[in-house]
Amino acid sequence: MEHAVNLWPLLGVGVIILGFVLRFNPMMVVAIAAIVTGLAASMPVVQILSAIGTAFVKARNLPLIILLPLAVIGLLERHGLREHAQAWISRIASATVGRLLIVYLGVRELTAAVGLTSLGGHPQMVRPLLAPMAEGAAENRFGALPEPVRQRVLAFCAATDNVGLFFGEDIFVAFGAIALMHTFLLSSNIDVEPLHIAVWGIPTAVCAFLIHSVRLRRLDGWLERELGGQRAAAAAAGGNGNGSAAKHTAKSGE
């Protein structure tokens, strides 16, 4: 006998999407989505509030875990972390945005593959270190960056971290997704060891590294096409200025 599946609780997903699209407060959106989901599932109001309260008590230390690293990073930025990162990368003449991000992509995949997923990330690595270094490498070659170009460079920094983490962590045998795949396969009477699942994540990670590295090399070419003329014009202007100064000096000598 078939049983009808109640799909009304999925309204909570719609509430979350709508709330984020309208840029409402995330905490309020999640709370309202939980209440809507509970009501759609015919749960009593008291049970809904009890479930929300239980989840809050279990996760009460989570804000502290999130906010403490952000406070430390903010303090470092206040004392010139971004400026030092830009100055350091500017001293490497051969550094380009693409080469820098390819190196970071490799390091991010390798560290994620051994379970060190917290070594990178947008708040603790991309924003305070990787993005300033990429900007410094671009400015060292092309001068001041137009805002659209700068935003494109920042987007590639964030994307590189995402790609490295996503495909690198699939190699780590204790990763939750591997346990989930192992459980799903067992439910289908397919017995595959978690280690074998992790090993077969290696070819995918290698392909992801190669494909994204090509994209990063193309980014270098795009920057050269977009800003190479600007660099040549600046060099020509500097040369003309030096020539004018030399003529002025010669006339003064006469």
C-alpha positions as CSV (number, residue, x, y, z in Angstrom):
1,M,0.0,0.0,0.0
2,E,1.4,3.3,-1.0
3,H,1.5,6.2,1.4
4,A,1.2,9.8,0.4
5,V,4.3,11.9,1.1
6,N,3.7,15.3,2.7
7,L,5.6,17.9,0.7
8,W,4.3,20.9,2.6
9,P,7.3,21.0,5.0
10,L,9.4,22.0,2.0
11,L,7.8,25.5,2.3
12,G,10.6,26.2,4.8
13,V,13.1,25.9,2.0
14,G,11.1,28.5,0.0
15,V,11.1,30.8,3.0
16,I,14.9,30.6,3.4
17,I,15.4,31.4,-0.3
18,L,12.9,34.3,-0.3
19,G,14.4,35.7,2.9
20,F,17.9,35.6,1.5
21,V,16.9,37.1,-1.8
22,L,15.2,40.0,0.0
23,R,18.2,40.3,2.3
24,F,16.4,39.9,5.5
25,N,18.2,39.1,8.8
26,P,19.5,35.6,8.4
27,M,18.6,34.6,12.0
28,M,15.1,35.8,11.6
29,V,14.7,34.0,8.2
30,V,16.0,30.7,9.7
31,A,13.7,31.0,12.7
32,I,10.6,31.7,10.6
33,A,11.6,28.9,8.2
34,A,11.7,26.5,11.2
35,I,8.3,27.6,12.4
36,V,6.8,27.3,8.9
37,T,8.3,23.8,8.4
38,G,6.9,22.6,11.8
39,L,3.4,24.0,11.1
40,A,3.4,22.5,7.7
41,A,4.4,19.1,9.2
42,S,1.4,19.4,11.7
43,M,3.6,19.7,14.7
44,P,2.2,21.4,17.8
45,V,3.5,24.9,18.5
46,V,4.9,23.8,21.9
47,Q,6.9,21.0,20.2
48,I,8.2,23.4,17.5
49,L,9.4,25.9,20.2
50,S,10.9,23.0,22.2
51,A,12.9,21.8,19.1
52,I,14.1,25.3,18.4
53,G,15.2,25.8,22.0
54,T,17.0,22.4,22.1
55,A,18.9,23.2,18.9
56,F,19.9,26.6,20.3
57,V,21.2,25.1,23.5
58,K,23.3,22.5,21.6
59,A,24.8,25.1,19.4
60,R,25.2,27.9,21.9
61,N,29.0,27.7,21.7
62,L,29.0,28.0,17.9
63,P,29.0,31.8,17.8
64,L,32.0,31.9,20.0
65,I,33.9,29.5,17.8
66,I,33.1,31.7,14.7
67,L,33.6,35.1,16.3
68,L,36.9,34.5,18.0
69,P,38.9,33.8,14.8
70,L,37.2,36.8,13.1
71,A,38.3,39.1,16.0
72,V,41.9,37.9,15.7
73,I,41.9,38.4,11.9
74,G,40.3,41.8,12.3
75,L,43.1,42.8,14.8
76,L,45.8,41.6,12.4
77,E,44.3,43.6,9.5
78,R,44.1,46.7,11.7
79,H,47.9,46.3,12.3
80,G,48.7,46.1,8.5
81,L,48.4,42.4,7.6
82,R,46.9,43.2,4.1
83,E,49.5,45.9,3.4
84,H,52.4,43.6,4.4
85,A,51.0,40.8,2.2
86,Q,50.8,43.2,-0.8
87,A,54.3,44.5,-0.1
88,W,55.8,41.0,0.1
89,I,54.3,39.7,-3.1
90,S,55.2,42.9,-4.9
91,R,58.9,42.2,-4.3
92,I,58.6,39.0,-6.4
93,A,59.0,40.2,-10.0
94,S,57.8,36.9,-11.6
95,A,54.7,36.7,-9.6
96,T,51.4,36.9,-11.5
97,V,47.8,36.5,-10.3
98,G,47.5,33.1,-12.1
99,R,50.7,31.7,-10.8
100,L,50.0,32.7,-7.2
101,L,46.5,31.2,-7.3
102,I,47.8,28.0,-8.9
103,V,50.2,27.5,-6.0
104,Y,47.5,28.2,-3.5
105,L,45.1,25.8,-5.3
106,G,47.7,23.0,-5.0
107,V,48.4,23.7,-1.3
108,R,44.6,23.9,-0.6
109,E,43.9,20.6,-2.2
110,L,46.8,18.8,-0.5
111,T,45.9,20.1,2.9
112,A,42.2,19.4,2.5
113,A,43.1,15.8,1.4
114,V,44.7,15.1,4.7
115,G,41.8,16.7,6.7
116,L,43.3,20.1,7.3
117,T,40.3,22.0,5.9
118,S,40.5,24.8,8.4
119,L,43.9,26.0,7.2
120,G,42.2,27.9,4.4
121,G,38.8,29.6,4.0
122,H,37.4,32.9,2.9
123,P,37.4,34.8,6.2
124,Q,40.7,33.5,7.6
125,M,42.8,33.1,4.4
126,V,41.3,34.6,1.2
127,R,40.3,38.0,2.5
128,P,43.3,38.9,4.7
129,L,46.1,37.2,2.8
130,L,45.3,35.7,-0.6
131,A,43.2,38.6,-2.1
132,P,45.8,41.3,-1.1
133,M,48.6,39.2,-2.5
134,A,46.8,38.7,-5.8
135,E,46.0,42.5,-6.0
136,G,49.6,43.2,-5.2
137,A,50.9,40.9,-7.9
138,A,48.5,42.5,-10.5
139,E,49.3,46.1,-9.4
140,N,53.1,45.3,-9.5
141,R,52.7,44.5,-13.2
142,F,49.9,46.8,-14.4
143,G,49.6,49.6,-11.9
144,A,46.3,50.7,-10.3
145,L,43.5,48.3,-11.1
146,P,40.1,49.4,-12.4
147,E,37.3,48.4,-10.1
148,P,35.8,45.8,-12.4
149,V,39.2,44.1,-12.9
150,R,39.9,44.2,-9.2
151,Q,36.5,42.5,-8.5
152,R,37.3,39.8,-11.1
153,V,40.6,39.1,-9.4
154,L,38.9,38.8,-6.0
155,A,36.3,36.5,-7.4
156,F,39.0,34.2,-8.8
157,C,40.6,34.2,-5.3
158,A,37.4,33.0,-3.7
159,A,36.7,30.5,-6.5
160,T,40.2,29.0,-6.1
161,D,39.7,28.4,-2.4
162,N,36.3,26.8,-3.1
163,V,37.7,24.4,-5.8
164,G,40.6,23.4,-3.7
165,L,38.5,22.6,-0.7
166,F,35.7,20.9,-2.5
167,F,37.7,18.5,-4.5
168,G,40.5,18.0,-1.9
169,E,38.4,17.0,1.0
170,D,36.8,14.2,-1.0
171,I,40.1,12.4,-0.8
172,F,40.1,12.4,3.1
173,V,38.7,9.1,4.2
174,A,37.1,10.5,7.4
175,F,35.2,13.2,5.5
176,G,31.5,13.2,6.2
177,A,30.5,12.9,2.5
178,I,32.5,9.7,2.1
179,A,30.7,8.2,5.1
180,L,27.4,9.3,3.5
181,M,28.2,7.7,0.2
182,H,29.4,4.5,2.0
183,T,26.1,4.3,3.9
184,F,24.0,5.0,0.8
185,L,25.9,2.2,-1.2
186,L,25.4,-0.2,1.7
187,S,21.6,0.5,1.7
188,S,21.7,-0.5,-2.0
189,N,23.6,-3.8,-1.1
190,I,26.8,-2.4,-2.6
191,D,29.7,-3.0,-0.1
192,V,32.5,-0.5,-0.9
193,E,35.2,0.3,1.6
194,P,35.4,4.1,2.5
195,L,39.1,4.0,1.6
196,H,38.3,2.9,-2.0
197,I,35.8,5.8,-2.3
198,A,38.4,8.2,-1.1
199,V,41.1,6.8,-3.5
200,W,38.7,7.3,-6.5
201,G,38.4,11.0,-5.4
202,I,42.1,11.5,-6.5
203,P,41.5,11.5,-10.3
204,T,38.6,14.0,-9.8
205,A,40.9,16.2,-7.7
206,V,43.7,16.1,-10.3
207,C,41.3,16.9,-13.1
208,A,39.9,19.8,-11.1
209,F,43.4,21.1,-10.4
210,L,44.3,21.0,-14.1
211,I,41.1,22.5,-15.3
212,H,41.1,25.4,-12.8
213,S,44.8,26.0,-13.5
214,V,44.0,26.5,-17.2
215,R,41.4,29.0,-16.1
216,L,43.9,30.8,-14.0
217,R,46.4,30.9,-16.8
218,R,43.7,32.4,-19.0
219,L,43.1,35.0,-16.3
220,D,46.7,36.1,-16.7
221,G,46.2,36.4,-20.5
222,W,43.0,38.4,-19.9
223,L,44.8,40.8,-17.6
224,E,47.5,41.2,-20.1
225,R,45.1,42.1,-22.8
226,E,43.0,44.4,-20.6
227,L,45.8,46.2,-18.8
228,G,48.9,45.6,-21.0
229,G,48.1,48.7,-23.1
230,Q,47.7,50.7,-19.9
231,R,51.2,49.6,-18.7
232,A,52.7,50.4,-22.2
233,A,51.1,53.8,-22.1
234,A,52.4,54.5,-18.6
235,A,55.9,53.4,-19.7
236,A,55.7,55.6,-22.8
237,A,54.6,58.5,-20.7
238,G,57.4,58.0,-18.3
239,G,59.9,57.8,-21.2
240,N,58.5,61.0,-22.7
241,G,58.8,62.7,-19.3
242,N,62.4,61.6,-19.0
243,G,63.2,62.9,-22.5
244,S,61.6,66.3,-21.8
245,A,63.5,66.5,-18.5
246,A,66.7,65.8,-20.3
247,K,66.0,68.4,-23.0
248,H,65.2,70.9,-20.3
249,T,68.4,70.1,-18.5
250,A,70.4,70.6,-21.7
251,K,68.8,73.9,-22.4
252,S,69.5,75.0,-18.9
253,G,73.1,74.1,-19.3
254,E,73.4,76.1,-22.4
